Amino acid sequence: MKKTLYFDTSAVVKEFSREIGSDLIDKLTTKAREGIIQIVSSVWAINESIAVIDRKFRKGELNQIEVQTIIATFAERVKSSSETSNFRFAYLDHKIVSESRFLINELHISPDDALHLYTCWSCDCQYFVIHDKKIVSNLKSQEYQDFEIVDLGNEQDRINLESKLEL
């Protein structure tokens, strides 16, 4: 059975921007294109990513052609998204929104982060890939047995994931 990784928005953006952890994201997306792993994210990550991409465009870090390519990539992935596709965008439904609420108070995270975390659980992902120090410290202080948290900002986490997935 394929390993399934959940990409928080911070991980999704790294595919299109050179940052810490982008090298690992490149390896993971290549493995997904090869059908070896599945990458899951929420459709909400698209909106959040577009906001980041827009900000990078306004700062001159991306040009119009790069922005159009990124948008086209998202559109194609959403169009081909299904439970078995290599890149899956999970739709937000009432259950995800309502059941993610308890995470806000329990973990002291934002509603956006709660949606991502609950979506990871609901999609049976083995890994939650993220680059956000505050959230990672909140998550790692809890005991999660359903999935492993991978902090893209932590070199050891990146090395461990590469080893486990034989990248």
FENWOMO-V273857 format. One record per residue. N is the residue number from 1. RES is the residue in three letters. SS is DSSP state (h for helix, s for strand, l for the rest). PSI is psi in degrees with one decimal (NA if undefined). Layout:
N:RES:SS:PSI
N:RES:SS:PSI
This chain:
1:MET:l:139.2
2:LYS:l:143.7
3:LYS:s:142.5
4:THR:s:126.6
5:LEU:s:134.3
6:TYR:s:126.4
7:PHE:s:113.6
8:ASP:l:163.2
9:THR:h:-38.1
10:SER:h:-29.9
11:ALA:h:-40.7
12:VAL:h:-45.8
13:VAL:h:-31.7
14:LYS:h:-18.0
15:GLU:l:-26.6
16:PHE:l:4.7
17:SER:l:135.6
18:ARG:l:107.5
19:GLU:l:175.3
20:ILE:l:127.8
21:GLY:l:-11.1
22:SER:h:-33.3
23:ASP:h:-40.9
24:LEU:h:-42.9
25:ILE:h:-40.2
26:ASP:h:-44.3
27:LYS:h:-42.1
28:LEU:h:-43.0
29:THR:h:-32.9
30:THR:h:-45.5
31:LYS:h:-34.9
32:ALA:h:-44.4
33:ARG:h:-31.5
34:GLU:l:-5.9
35:GLY:l:15.1
36:ILE:l:-34.4
37:ILE:s:167.8
38:GLN:s:136.2
39:ILE:s:126.5
40:VAL:s:142.7
41:SER:s:173.2
42:SER:s:150.7
43:VAL:h:-25.5
44:TRP:h:-31.4
45:ALA:h:-27.9
46:ILE:h:-48.4
47:ASN:h:-46.7
48:GLU:h:-40.5
49:SER:h:-40.7
50:ILE:h:-37.4
51:ALA:h:-41.1
52:VAL:h:-44.1
53:ILE:h:-42.3
54:ASP:h:-43.3
55:ARG:h:-41.5
56:LYS:h:-36.4
57:PHE:h:-46.7
58:ARG:h:-28.0
59:LYS:l:-5.9
60:GLY:l:11.7
61:GLU:l:-19.6
62:LEU:l:147.8
63:ASN:l:174.3
64:GLN:h:-39.1
65:ILE:h:-41.2
66:GLU:h:-41.7
67:VAL:h:-45.7
68:GLN:h:-38.1
69:THR:h:-42.8
70:ILE:h:-46.3
71:ILE:h:-41.9
72:ALA:h:-38.5
73:THR:h:-46.2
74:PHE:h:-46.6
75:ALA:h:-44.3
76:GLU:h:-42.2
77:ARG:h:-39.3
78:VAL:h:-42.3
79:LYS:h:-39.3
80:SER:l:4.8
81:SER:l:132.1
82:SER:l:174.8
83:GLU:l:-23.0
84:THR:l:-1.2
85:SER:l:158.6
86:ASN:l:-34.9
87:PHE:s:113.4
88:ARG:s:129.8
89:PHE:s:111.7
90:ALA:s:132.3
91:TYR:l:147.2
92:LEU:l:127.6
93:ASP:l:176.2
94:HIS:h:-40.7
95:LYS:h:-46.2
96:ILE:h:-45.1
97:VAL:h:-49.6
98:SER:h:-39.7
99:GLU:h:-14.0
100:SER:l:-13.4
101:ARG:h:-37.6
102:PHE:h:-24.8
103:LEU:h:-27.1
104:ILE:h:-51.2
105:ASN:h:-37.7
106:GLU:h:-41.7
107:LEU:h:-4.8
108:HIS:l:51.7
109:ILE:l:167.3
110:SER:l:162.1
111:PRO:h:-37.6
112:ASP:h:-47.6
113:ASP:h:-36.4
114:ALA:h:-41.1
115:LEU:h:-45.0
116:HIS:h:-47.1
117:LEU:h:-45.1
118:TYR:h:-37.3
119:THR:h:-39.3
120:CYS:h:-48.9
121:TRP:h:-47.5
122:SER:h:-20.9
123:CYS:l:8.0
124:ASP:l:42.9
125:CYS:l:146.3
126:GLN:l:-20.5
127:TYR:s:141.9
128:PHE:s:107.5
129:VAL:s:123.5
130:ILE:s:156.7
131:HIS:l:84.9
132:ASP:l:104.7
133:LYS:h:-44.1
134:LYS:h:-48.4
135:ILE:h:-42.8
136:VAL:h:-43.7
137:SER:h:-38.3
138:ASN:h:-42.8
139:LEU:h:-42.3
140:LYS:h:-18.3
141:SER:l:-13.0
142:GLN:l:167.2
143:GLU:l:106.3
144:TYR:l:121.6
145:GLN:l:-11.0
146:ASP:l:-30.0
147:PHE:l:162.6
148:GLU:s:136.5
149:ILE:s:127.5
150:VAL:s:114.1
151:ASP:s:109.7
152:LEU:l:-19.4
153:GLY:l:-4.2
154:ASN:l:114.3
155:GLU:h:-40.0
156:GLN:h:-39.5
157:ASP:h:-42.3
158:ARG:h:-44.8
159:ILE:h:-43.6
160:ASN:h:-42.6
161:LEU:h:-43.2
162:GLU:h:-42.0
163:SER:h:-47.0
164:LYS:h:-35.0
165:LEU:l:2.1
166:GLU:l:53.0
167:LEU:l:NA
